């Protein structure tokens, strides 16, 4: 008894400190002390103890560390094990104990849920030892994962070397994925090589692979090569689609070859392929970058005549173009037209229009109105968010707007109007 009392003295000091930090707790110090010693609680505390036990019984039990919180999918468990443990024989045995056999759905789910491409590749190679046989679907999935993560040599070896050994047919999707991967990493010559080998590999070339090749070579500015491939595509009897022309026009605009882009835009319509909204916006962006605003106006007006309503991206491009050539009044006119049609201005609209207004000190009142309009739209409540979340989101959007003016690389905005704009934003915030 004396030993228990001696042990309880330091505990009582700690519990007194805990209770002082939480004075509203209904549990007395003596009851808390009972949890640290074998001394029974004094009379009068049984009610509190019973109430405490009842409250604990009513509250949901918190899972202990290591305890599973609920039923988990098998693929999630396998992916978690691969992420937490090194790839050893012990891990492989643990996975196989969970699932002695694998079907295609489970293999695909594990590949898609892997936390790292190395995990996916190791699992892909190992699962064959369990008796699973890969097919075109599983090869296509691993190739997609590897190309997204720039592991192009692994993807190439799987397609060219591994699949023939296992008598698995290749398909165009995985070849196009590899071509696109070479384009993203800036190796268009490899994209061309694999494209030319497609007949040898037993894969028929269609619009899917042609579009991937066009994008891969146009990323590097190979305009003449793209035109030669397009002519070859026509000779081979492969009819171009809207996606083909969208990719070509995008690439020509990227290289500022606007005459070529306009010629292919006209050829698209001559072949009976209706340009899409993305086609018009892509061409508008190229014309604006080339400062060909007269042609941009014609394309913008043509959109309405063919039944395509310009969206906020279309208006942002045109506003930016007008401001870049000094036609701020035309930019303001489109800004008002945009609001009248119910299109919500964004920080990109603000960034496109405000530099032109801030260049002229006499337009400070117009700049204030535009600013108030843009910031006012930031406070529109979004579905599924409460007021606090919307307030935080609007502040984030306001700060993104301010970056347009505090960025030292922006030289077209005089420093005095820029400080005035910042002061207005701080007043609103």
LUMLO-401816 format. One record per residue (C-alpha): x, y, z. Coordinates in nm, 2 decimals. Layout:
<sites>
c1;c2;c3
X;Y;Z .
...
</sites>
This chain:
<sites>
c1;c2;c3
0.00;0.00;0.00 .
0.28;0.24;0.09 .
0.45;0.15;-0.24 .
0.14;0.23;-0.44 .
0.10;0.57;-0.26 .
0.46;0.66;-0.33 .
0.42;0.57;-0.69 .
0.10;0.78;-0.70 .
0.26;1.10;-0.59 .
0.44;1.19;-0.91 .
0.14;1.07;-1.11 .
-0.08;1.31;-0.91 .
0.14;1.60;-1.01 .
0.11;1.51;-1.38 .
-0.26;1.46;-1.36 .
-0.31;1.79;-1.18 .
-0.13;1.96;-1.46 .
-0.34;1.78;-1.72 .
-0.66;1.88;-1.54 .
-0.54;2.24;-1.51 .
-0.50;2.24;-1.89 .
-0.86;2.11;-1.93 .
-1.05;2.25;-1.63 .
-1.39;2.17;-1.77 .
-1.33;1.80;-1.76 .
-1.58;1.62;-1.53 .
-1.33;1.36;-1.42 .
-1.17;1.43;-1.08 .
-0.80;1.41;-1.00 .
-0.86;1.11;-0.77 .
-1.03;0.92;-1.05 .
-0.75;0.99;-1.29 .
-0.50;0.89;-1.02 .
-0.68;0.56;-0.99 .
-0.58;0.48;-1.35 .
-0.21;0.51;-1.25 .
-0.23;0.31;-0.92 .
-0.40;0.02;-0.75 .
-0.57;0.25;-0.50 .
-0.95;0.23;-0.53 .
-1.13;0.55;-0.60 .
-1.27;0.73;-0.29 .
-1.64;0.72;-0.21 .
-1.84;0.97;-0.41 .
-1.65;0.91;-0.74 .
-1.84;0.60;-0.84 .
-2.10;0.81;-1.02 .
-1.84;0.99;-1.21 .
-1.67;0.67;-1.30 .
-1.99;0.51;-1.41 .
-2.08;0.81;-1.62 .
-1.73;0.81;-1.77 .
-1.76;0.44;-1.85 .
-2.10;0.49;-2.01 .
-1.97;0.77;-2.22 .
-1.68;0.56;-2.34 .
-1.92;0.28;-2.42 .
-2.14;0.50;-2.63 .
-1.85;0.66;-2.82 .
-1.72;0.47;-3.12 .
-1.41;0.27;-3.04 .
-1.09;0.41;-3.20 .
-0.90;0.14;-3.40 .
-0.57;0.05;-3.24 .
-0.24;0.09;-3.43 .
-0.20;-0.18;-3.69 .
-0.57;-0.27;-3.68 .
-0.75;-0.26;-4.01 .
-1.01;0.01;-4.02 .
-1.24;-0.17;-4.26 .
-1.24;-0.40;-4.56 .
-0.98;-0.31;-4.81 .
-0.94;-0.42;-5.17 .
-0.68;-0.68;-5.24 .
-0.50;-0.46;-5.49 .
-0.48;-0.17;-5.24 .
-0.32;-0.40;-4.99 .
-0.07;-0.53;-5.24 .
0.02;-0.18;-5.36 .
0.07;-0.07;-4.99 .
0.30;-0.36;-4.92 .
0.51;-0.29;-5.23 .
0.54;0.08;-5.13 .
0.64;0.01;-4.77 .
0.88;-0.29;-4.81 .
1.17;-0.36;-5.04 .
1.12;-0.60;-5.33 .
1.25;-0.92;-5.18 .
1.16;-1.29;-5.19 .
0.99;-1.24;-4.85 .
0.76;-0.97;-5.00 .
0.69;-1.19;-5.30 .
0.59;-1.47;-5.08 .
0.37;-1.24;-4.87 .
0.19;-1.12;-5.18 .
0.14;-1.48;-5.30 .
0.00;-1.58;-4.96 .
-0.27;-1.31;-5.00 .
-0.35;-1.42;-5.36 .
-0.21;-1.76;-5.48 .
-0.36;-1.69;-5.82 .
-0.41;-1.37;-6.03 .
-0.66;-1.28;-6.29 .
-0.63;-1.00;-6.55 .
-0.86;-0.76;-6.35 .
-0.65;-0.79;-6.04 .
-0.32;-0.75;-6.23 .
-0.45;-0.44;-6.41 .
-0.57;-0.30;-6.08 .
-0.23;-0.35;-5.91 .
-0.05;-0.19;-6.20 .
-0.27;0.11;-6.20 .
-0.25;0.15;-5.82 .
0.12;0.11;-5.79 .
0.28;0.41;-5.61 .
0.59;0.40;-5.83 .
0.66;0.28;-6.19 .
0.94;0.06;-6.06 .
0.69;-0.12;-5.84 .
0.46;-0.17;-6.13 .
0.74;-0.31;-6.35 .
0.87;-0.55;-6.08 .
0.52;-0.67;-6.01 .
0.45;-0.71;-6.39 .
0.76;-0.93;-6.43 .
0.71;-1.13;-6.11 .
0.34;-1.21;-6.15 .
0.42;-1.44;-6.45 .
0.60;-1.68;-6.20 .
0.26;-1.74;-6.03 .
0.12;-1.89;-6.35 .
-0.04;-1.57;-6.49 .
0.00;-1.51;-6.86 .
0.01;-1.15;-6.98 .
-0.20;-1.03;-7.28 .
-0.23;-0.72;-7.49 .
-0.43;-0.54;-7.22 .
-0.17;-0.59;-6.94 .
0.12;-0.50;-7.18 .
-0.07;-0.19;-7.29 .
-0.11;-0.08;-6.93 .
0.25;-0.13;-6.83 .
0.37;0.05;-7.15 .
0.14;0.34;-7.07 .
0.28;0.36;-6.71 .
0.64;0.35;-6.83 .
0.60;0.61;-7.10 .
0.43;0.85;-6.86 .
0.73;0.83;-6.64 .
0.99;0.86;-6.92 .
1.10;0.50;-6.88 .
1.10;0.47;-7.26 .
1.38;0.21;-7.30 .
1.19;-0.04;-7.08 .
0.87;0.02;-7.27 .
1.05;-0.02;-7.60 .
1.21;-0.35;-7.49 .
0.87;-0.48;-7.38 .
0.71;-0.41;-7.72 .
1.00;-0.51;-7.95 .
1.16;-0.80;-7.75 .
0.93;-0.93;-7.48 .
0.60;-0.95;-7.65 .
0.72;-1.16;-7.95 .
0.88;-1.41;-7.72 .
0.55;-1.46;-7.53 .
0.35;-1.46;-7.86 .
0.14;-1.16;-7.75 .
0.00;-0.94;-8.03 .
0.10;-0.57;-8.03 .
-0.17;-0.31;-8.10 .
-0.16;0.04;-8.23 .
-0.25;0.21;-7.90 .
0.07;0.10;-7.72 .
0.28;0.20;-8.03 .
0.11;0.54;-8.03 .
0.17;0.57;-7.66 .
0.54;0.51;-7.71 .
0.56;0.76;-8.00 .
0.39;1.02;-7.78 .
0.64;0.95;-7.50 .
0.94;1.01;-7.74 .
0.78;1.33;-7.84 .
0.74;1.46;-7.49 .
1.10;1.38;-7.41 .
1.23;1.56;-7.72 .
1.35;1.25;-7.91 .
1.14;1.28;-8.24 .
1.39;1.06;-8.44 .
1.30;0.76;-8.22 .
0.93;0.84;-8.27 .
0.98;0.83;-8.64 .
1.18;0.50;-8.63 .
0.91;0.32;-8.43 .
0.64;0.46;-8.66 .
0.82;0.33;-8.97 .
0.86;-0.02;-8.81 .
0.48;-0.05;-8.75 .
0.41;-0.26;-9.07 .
0.71;-0.48;-8.98 .
0.56;-0.53;-8.63 .
0.23;-0.63;-8.78 .
0.04;-0.32;-8.67 .
-0.18;-0.12;-8.91 .
-0.13;0.26;-8.90 .
-0.44;0.46;-8.86 .
-0.53;0.82;-8.75 .
-0.43;0.73;-8.40 .
-0.07;0.67;-8.47 .
-0.04;0.94;-8.73 .
-0.17;1.20;-8.48 .
0.08;1.08;-8.22 .
0.36;1.12;-8.47 .
0.25;1.46;-8.58 .
0.25;1.59;-8.23 .
0.59;1.43;-8.15 .
0.77;1.59;-8.45 .
0.59;1.92;-8.43 .
0.70;1.96;-8.06 .
1.05;1.99;-8.21 .
0.95;2.23;-8.49 .
0.97;1.97;-8.77 .
0.72;2.15;-8.99 .
0.85;2.02;-9.33 .
0.86;1.66;-9.20 .
0.50;1.70;-9.08 .
0.39;1.81;-9.42 .
0.56;1.51;-9.59 .
0.41;1.27;-9.34 .
0.07;1.42;-9.41 .
0.11;1.37;-9.79 .
0.22;1.01;-9.72 .
-0.09;0.97;-9.50 .
-0.32;1.08;-9.79 .
-0.14;0.85;-10.04 .
-0.18;0.55;-9.81 .
-0.55;0.61;-9.80 .
-0.57;0.71;-9.43 .
-0.84;0.99;-9.41 .
-0.74;1.26;-9.17 .
-0.98;1.34;-8.89 .
-1.06;1.66;-8.69 .
-0.80;1.56;-8.43 .
-0.54;1.54;-8.71 .
-0.60;1.89;-8.83 .
-0.61;2.02;-8.47 .
-0.27;1.87;-8.40 .
-0.12;2.01;-8.72 .
-0.26;2.36;-8.67 .
-0.13;2.35;-8.31 .
0.21;2.26;-8.43 .
0.23;2.51;-8.71 .
0.11;2.79;-8.47 .
0.38;2.67;-8.22 .
0.64;2.73;-8.49 .
0.47;3.06;-8.59 .
0.41;2.92;-8.94 .
0.08;3.10;-8.97 .
0.04;3.08;-9.35 .
0.07;2.70;-9.33 .
-0.17;2.69;-9.04 .
-0.43;2.89;-9.23 .
-0.38;2.67;-9.54 .
-0.44;2.35;-9.34 .
-0.74;2.52;-9.18 .
-0.89;2.59;-9.52 .
-0.81;2.24;-9.64 .
-0.99;2.10;-9.33 .
-1.31;2.27;-9.44 .
-1.27;2.17;-9.80 .
-1.25;1.80;-9.70 .
-1.59;1.85;-9.52 .
-1.44;1.83;-9.17 .
-1.61;2.09;-8.95 .
-1.36;2.28;-8.73 .
-1.43;2.24;-8.36 .
-1.41;2.50;-8.09 .
-1.06;2.39;-8.00 .
-0.96;2.43;-8.36 .
-1.07;2.79;-8.37 .
-0.91;2.87;-8.03 .
-0.58;2.71;-8.14 .
-0.57;2.92;-8.46 .
-0.67;3.23;-8.27 .
-0.39;3.18;-8.03 .
-0.14;3.15;-8.31 .
-0.27;3.46;-8.49 .
-0.25;3.66;-8.17 .
0.11;3.55;-8.10 .
0.19;3.65;-8.46 .
0.01;3.99;-8.40 .
-0.21;3.92;-8.70 .
-0.52;4.07;-8.53 .
-0.71;4.14;-8.86 .
-0.70;3.77;-8.94 .
-0.78;3.69;-8.58 .
-1.09;3.91;-8.59 .
-1.22;3.73;-8.91 .
-1.17;3.39;-8.74 .
-1.34;3.51;-8.43 .
-1.64;3.64;-8.62 .
-1.65;3.32;-8.83 .
-1.71;3.11;-8.51 .
-2.05;3.27;-8.46 .
-2.15;3.23;-8.82 .
-2.09;2.85;-8.81 .
-2.29;2.81;-8.49 .
-2.00;2.79;-8.24 .
-2.03;3.02;-7.95 .
-1.69;3.16;-7.83 .
-1.60;3.05;-7.48 .
-1.40;3.23;-7.21 .
-1.07;3.10;-7.37 .
-1.16;3.26;-7.70 .
-1.23;3.59;-7.54 .
-0.92;3.58;-7.33 .
-0.71;3.52;-7.64 .
-0.87;3.81;-7.83 .
-0.85;4.05;-7.53 .
-0.48;3.97;-7.49 .
-0.43;4.02;-7.86 .
-0.60;4.36;-7.87 .
-0.40;4.48;-7.56 .
-0.07;4.36;-7.72 .
-0.12;4.58;-8.03 .
-0.25;4.88;-7.83 .
-0.62;4.84;-7.90 .
-0.73;4.85;-7.54 .
-1.08;4.99;-7.62 .
-1.15;4.68;-7.83 .
-1.03;4.47;-7.54 .
-1.27;4.65;-7.31 .
-1.55;4.60;-7.56 .
-1.49;4.22;-7.56 .
-1.47;4.22;-7.18 .
-1.81;4.38;-7.16 .
-1.95;4.14;-7.43 .
-1.80;3.85;-7.23 .
-1.98;3.95;-6.91 .
-2.31;4.01;-7.10 .
-2.30;3.66;-7.23 .
-2.26;3.52;-6.89 .
-1.90;3.41;-6.93 .
-1.71;3.43;-6.60 .
-1.39;3.63;-6.62 .
-1.09;3.46;-6.47 .
-0.74;3.57;-6.35 .
-0.63;3.52;-6.71 .
-0.88;3.77;-6.83 .
-0.76;4.01;-6.56 .
-0.39;3.95;-6.66 .
-0.47;4.01;-7.03 .
-0.66;4.33;-6.99 .
-0.51;4.52;-6.69 .
-0.16;4.58;-6.83 .
-0.32;4.79;-7.11 .
-0.53;4.99;-6.86 .
-0.23;5.05;-6.63 .
-0.02;5.18;-6.91 .
-0.24;5.48;-6.93 .
-0.28;5.68;-6.60 .
-0.60;5.83;-6.74 .
-0.77;5.49;-6.74 .
-0.74;5.43;-6.36 .
-1.12;5.44;-6.31 .
-1.17;5.18;-6.59 .
-0.90;4.97;-6.43 .
-1.08;4.99;-6.09 .
-1.41;4.88;-6.24 .
-1.25;4.59;-6.42 .
-1.07;4.49;-6.10 .
-1.39;4.51;-5.89 .
-1.57;4.29;-6.15 .
-1.30;4.03;-6.16 .
-1.26;4.01;-5.78 .
-1.64;4.01;-5.74 .
-1.66;3.69;-5.94 .
-1.41;3.53;-5.71 .
-1.68;3.53;-5.43 .
-1.93;3.32;-5.63 .
-2.01;3.03;-5.40 .
-1.92;2.70;-5.56 .
-2.12;2.39;-5.52 .
-2.01;2.17;-5.23 .
-1.80;2.43;-5.05 .
-1.88;2.63;-4.74 .
-1.82;3.00;-4.70 .
-1.48;2.96;-4.53 .
-1.35;2.74;-4.81 .
-1.48;2.98;-5.07 .
-1.32;3.27;-4.89 .
-0.98;3.09;-4.89 .
-1.02;3.00;-5.26 .
-1.11;3.36;-5.35 .
-0.80;3.49;-5.17 .
-0.58;3.24;-5.35 .
-0.73;3.36;-5.68 .
-0.67;3.72;-5.58 .
-0.31;3.65;-5.50 .
-0.27;3.48;-5.84 .
-0.40;3.80;-6.00 .
-0.15;4.01;-5.80 .
0.14;3.80;-5.94 .
0.08;3.97;-6.28 .
0.18;4.30;-6.13 .
0.45;4.21;-5.88 .
0.64;3.99;-6.13 .
0.96;4.19;-6.22 .
0.96;4.04;-6.57 .
0.64;4.24;-6.66 .
0.79;4.56;-6.79 .
0.48;4.70;-6.97 .
0.31;4.81;-6.65 .
0.44;5.14;-6.49 .
0.53;5.10;-6.13 .
0.30;5.38;-6.00 .
-0.03;5.24;-6.14 .
0.09;4.89;-6.04 .
0.11;5.00;-5.67 .
-0.23;5.16;-5.70 .
-0.37;4.83;-5.82 .
-0.21;4.64;-5.53 .
-0.36;4.89;-5.29 .
-0.71;4.84;-5.43 .
-0.67;4.46;-5.40 .
-0.56;4.50;-5.03 .
-0.86;4.72;-4.96 .
-1.09;4.45;-5.10 .
-0.92;4.17;-4.91 .
</sites>
